[in-house]
């Protein structure tokens, strides 16, 4: 293991996810109670759905992600459900904002993303959820995402790139970033920690390219081929990622890339 590998491992330690056990005593159960009351007869369950479930949590992104599974016969539209949840949470908490598919609420010092979704009929984990940026709905399977990412062997690379994203204030949806690395850029690369720095450097080099940049390739949600993950970002947002990657790939020291 090189000095560069050790440095990136120290960065992972620096940004390890917060201990939320103190919030699980009162704050989180209270929030879940509010959500369950809001959902009423439509309620099925609340499940961990994001980075903690996948093993890719970092301290400078959302702390907890929940999927609120609602029954298929819930009468309102997905847009109405999304806005209703936002208004309910907003009436009880001070810092609340709309994300692309979730509502983010700050509970004490904890940032929690809540995604309402309607479960499809049958014995599957398929759900429809509202996409506010595009004012449409999409079908996906959060549990498949959790399984794919958690078993990918790419958790460290994903976390490093998420830290890099946050430090550079880039719009780069995690689900897109994850499959871009797993199925695209790092496909066939070693999963050993001794290759961590080499792999991350390779990702930055690829993201900095003017031609044949992987951001220009089509990345599909494996849970639904009609859901194009690479379409989650407009060209202007991708250009910002490329510009930051160029700066990072030109640096001599890792401490100037990620700190």
C-alpha positions as CSV (number, residue, x, y, z in Angstrom):
1,X,0.0,0.0,0.0
2,X,1.4,3.4,-1.0
3,X,1.4,6.7,0.8
4,X,-1.3,7.8,-1.5
5,X,-3.5,4.9,-0.6
6,X,-3.0,5.6,3.1
7,X,-3.8,9.3,2.6
8,X,-7.2,8.4,1.0
9,X,-7.9,5.9,3.7
10,X,-7.3,8.7,6.2
11,X,-9.7,10.9,4.3
12,X,-12.4,8.2,4.6
13,X,-11.8,8.1,8.3
14,X,-12.0,11.9,8.6
15,X,-15.4,11.9,6.8
16,X,-16.8,8.7,8.4
17,X,-20.6,8.9,8.9
18,X,-22.0,10.4,12.1
19,X,-23.1,8.2,15.0
20,X,-26.9,8.6,15.0
21,X,-27.7,6.3,17.9
22,X,-28.6,9.3,20.1
23,X,-31.2,10.4,17.6
24,X,-32.7,6.9,17.4
25,X,-33.9,7.3,21.0
26,X,-36.4,10.1,20.4
27,X,-35.9,12.4,17.3
28,X,-36.0,9.7,14.6
29,X,-39.0,7.8,16.1
30,X,-40.9,11.1,16.5
31,X,-40.3,11.9,12.8
32,X,-41.3,8.5,11.7
33,X,-44.5,8.9,13.8
34,X,-45.3,12.1,11.9
35,X,-44.7,10.4,8.6
36,X,-46.9,7.4,9.5
37,X,-49.7,9.6,10.6
38,X,-49.4,11.6,7.4
39,X,-49.5,8.5,5.2
40,X,-52.5,7.1,7.1
41,X,-54.2,4.2,5.4
42,X,-51.7,4.4,2.5
43,X,-48.7,3.5,4.8
44,X,-46.8,0.2,4.3
45,X,-43.4,0.8,5.8
46,X,-40.4,3.2,6.2
47,X,-37.1,1.6,5.2
48,X,-33.4,2.7,5.2
49,X,-32.8,3.5,1.5
50,X,-29.7,5.5,1.0
51,X,-26.0,5.6,1.7
52,X,-26.1,4.0,5.1
53,X,-27.9,1.0,3.7
54,X,-25.4,0.8,0.8
55,X,-22.3,1.4,3.0
56,X,-21.4,4.6,1.2
57,X,-22.3,7.2,3.9
58,X,-20.1,10.2,4.5
59,X,-20.4,12.9,7.1
60,X,-20.8,15.8,4.7
61,X,-23.8,14.5,2.8
62,X,-27.2,13.6,4.1
63,X,-27.0,11.6,7.3
64,X,-30.0,9.3,6.8
65,X,-32.3,8.4,3.9
66,X,-35.7,6.9,4.3
67,X,-38.1,5.4,1.7
68,X,-41.7,5.8,2.6
69,X,-43.5,2.9,0.9
70,X,-47.2,3.7,0.2
71,X,-49.9,1.3,-1.1
72,X,-50.7,1.1,-4.8
73,X,-54.3,2.2,-4.1
74,X,-53.3,5.4,-2.5
75,X,-55.6,7.9,-4.4
76,X,-53.5,11.0,-4.8
77,X,-51.0,11.6,-7.7
78,X,-47.3,11.2,-6.9
79,X,-46.8,15.0,-7.3
80,X,-49.6,15.6,-4.7
81,X,-48.1,13.0,-2.4
82,X,-44.7,14.6,-2.6
83,X,-46.0,18.1,-2.0
84,X,-48.3,16.9,0.8
85,X,-45.4,15.3,2.6
86,X,-43.3,18.5,2.2
87,X,-46.0,20.6,3.6
88,X,-46.6,18.2,6.6
89,X,-42.9,18.1,7.4
90,X,-42.6,21.9,6.9
91,X,-45.4,22.5,9.4
92,X,-43.4,20.6,12.1
93,X,-39.8,21.5,11.4
94,X,-37.9,24.7,10.7
95,X,-35.4,23.7,8.1
96,X,-37.0,21.7,5.3
97,X,-36.4,21.8,1.5
98,X,-37.4,19.9,-1.6
99,X,-34.8,17.7,-3.3
100,X,-35.2,16.0,-6.6
101,X,-37.1,13.0,-5.3
102,X,-36.9,13.5,-1.6
103,X,-37.8,16.0,1.1
104,X,-34.8,17.0,3.3
105,X,-35.4,17.9,6.9
106,X,-33.0,18.9,9.6
107,X,-33.8,17.3,12.9
108,X,-31.5,18.7,15.6
109,X,-28.1,18.4,13.8
110,X,-29.2,15.5,11.6
111,X,-30.1,15.9,7.9
112,X,-32.7,13.3,6.8
113,X,-33.9,12.7,3.3
114,X,-37.4,11.3,3.0
115,X,-38.6,9.8,-0.4
116,X,-42.3,9.0,-0.7
117,X,-43.0,6.2,-3.2
118,X,-46.0,4.2,-4.4
119,X,-45.3,0.4,-4.3
120,X,-46.3,-1.5,-7.4
121,X,-48.7,-4.5,-7.0
122,X,-47.1,-8.0,-6.6
123,X,-44.3,-9.4,-4.5
124,X,-41.6,-7.0,-5.7
125,X,-39.7,-4.0,-4.3
126,X,-40.6,-1.9,-7.4
127,X,-41.8,1.6,-6.6
128,X,-42.9,4.7,-8.5
129,X,-41.6,8.0,-7.2
130,X,-42.0,11.6,-8.2
131,X,-39.1,13.4,-9.9
132,X,-39.6,17.1,-9.1
133,X,-36.9,18.5,-11.4
134,X,-38.6,17.0,-14.4
135,X,-42.1,17.0,-13.0
136,X,-42.7,13.4,-13.9
137,X,-42.6,10.0,-12.2
138,X,-40.2,7.1,-12.6
139,X,-40.3,3.4,-11.6
140,X,-37.3,2.0,-9.8
141,X,-36.2,-0.6,-7.2
142,X,-34.3,0.9,-4.3
143,X,-33.5,-2.5,-2.8
144,X,-31.8,-3.6,-6.0
145,X,-29.7,-0.4,-5.8
146,X,-28.8,-1.2,-2.3
147,X,-27.8,-4.8,-3.2
148,X,-25.8,-3.7,-6.3
149,X,-23.8,-1.0,-4.6
150,X,-23.2,-2.7,-1.2
151,X,-21.9,-5.8,-3.0
152,X,-19.9,-4.0,-5.7
153,X,-16.5,-4.0,-4.0
154,X,-16.3,-0.2,-4.9
155,X,-17.5,1.4,-1.6
156,X,-14.2,3.2,-0.9
157,X,-13.9,4.6,-4.4
158,X,-17.6,5.7,-4.3
159,X,-17.1,7.4,-0.9
160,X,-13.9,9.2,-2.1
161,X,-15.7,10.5,-5.2
162,X,-18.7,11.6,-3.0
163,X,-16.4,13.5,-0.7
164,X,-14.7,15.1,-3.8
165,X,-18.2,16.0,-5.1
166,X,-19.2,17.7,-1.8
167,X,-15.9,19.6,-1.5
168,X,-16.3,21.0,-5.0
169,X,-20.0,21.7,-4.5
170,X,-21.0,19.7,-7.6
171,X,-24.5,18.4,-8.6
172,X,-23.8,14.7,-9.1
173,X,-26.6,12.4,-8.0
174,X,-25.3,9.5,-6.0
175,X,-27.2,6.9,-7.9
176,X,-25.7,8.1,-11.2
177,X,-22.2,8.4,-9.7
178,X,-22.4,4.9,-8.2
179,X,-23.4,3.1,-11.4
180,X,-21.1,5.2,-13.5
181,X,-18.2,3.8,-11.4
182,X,-19.5,0.3,-10.9
183,X,-20.6,-0.5,-14.4
184,X,-18.5,2.0,-16.3
185,X,-15.3,3.6,-15.4
186,X,-14.0,1.0,-12.9
187,X,-15.3,-2.1,-14.6
188,X,-12.4,-4.6,-14.7
189,X,-10.2,-2.6,-12.3
190,X,-8.8,-4.2,-9.1
191,X,-11.0,-4.0,-6.0
192,X,-8.0,-4.2,-3.7
193,X,-7.3,-1.3,-1.3
194,X,-3.8,-1.3,-2.6
195,X,-5.2,0.1,-5.8
196,X,-7.5,2.7,-4.2
197,X,-5.4,5.8,-5.2
198,X,-4.7,4.4,-8.7
199,X,-8.4,3.8,-9.2
200,X,-9.5,7.2,-8.0
201,X,-6.9,8.9,-10.1
202,X,-8.1,6.9,-13.1
203,X,-11.6,8.1,-12.4
204,X,-10.5,11.8,-12.3
205,X,-8.5,11.4,-15.5
206,X,-11.5,9.9,-17.3
207,X,-13.9,12.6,-16.0
208,X,-11.5,15.3,-17.2
209,X,-11.4,14.1,-20.8
210,X,-12.7,16.2,-23.7
211,X,-13.4,13.3,-25.9
212,X,-14.9,9.9,-25.0
213,X,-15.7,11.2,-21.5
214,X,-17.7,8.6,-19.6
215,X,-20.2,11.4,-18.6
216,X,-21.2,11.4,-22.3
217,X,-22.1,7.7,-22.2
218,X,-25.5,6.3,-21.5
219,X,-26.0,4.9,-18.0
220,X,-29.2,2.9,-17.4
221,X,-30.9,2.1,-14.1
222,X,-30.6,-1.7,-13.9
223,X,-33.9,-1.7,-12.1
224,X,-35.7,-0.1,-15.0
225,X,-34.2,0.3,-18.5
226,X,-36.5,3.2,-19.2
227,X,-34.8,5.2,-16.4
228,X,-31.7,6.8,-17.9
229,X,-29.4,7.8,-15.0
230,X,-27.1,9.8,-17.2
231,X,-30.1,12.1,-18.0
232,X,-30.3,13.2,-14.4
233,X,-27.7,15.9,-15.2
234,X,-27.9,18.5,-17.9
235,X,-24.9,19.2,-20.1
236,X,-24.1,22.4,-18.1
237,X,-23.9,20.3,-14.9
238,X,-21.7,17.7,-16.5
239,X,-19.4,20.5,-17.8
240,X,-18.9,21.7,-14.3
241,X,-17.8,18.2,-13.2
242,X,-15.4,18.0,-16.2
243,X,-13.9,21.4,-15.3
244,X,-13.3,20.4,-11.7
245,X,-11.9,17.0,-12.7
246,X,-9.4,18.8,-15.0
247,X,-8.2,20.9,-12.1
248,X,-7.9,17.9,-9.8
249,X,-6.1,15.7,-12.4
250,X,-3.6,18.5,-12.9
251,X,-2.5,18.5,-9.2
252,X,0.7,17.0,-8.0
253,X,-0.4,16.2,-4.4
254,X,-3.6,14.4,-3.2
255,X,-4.0,17.1,-0.5
256,X,-4.8,19.6,-3.2
257,X,-7.5,17.3,-4.6
258,X,-9.3,16.1,-1.5
259,X,-8.7,17.3,2.0
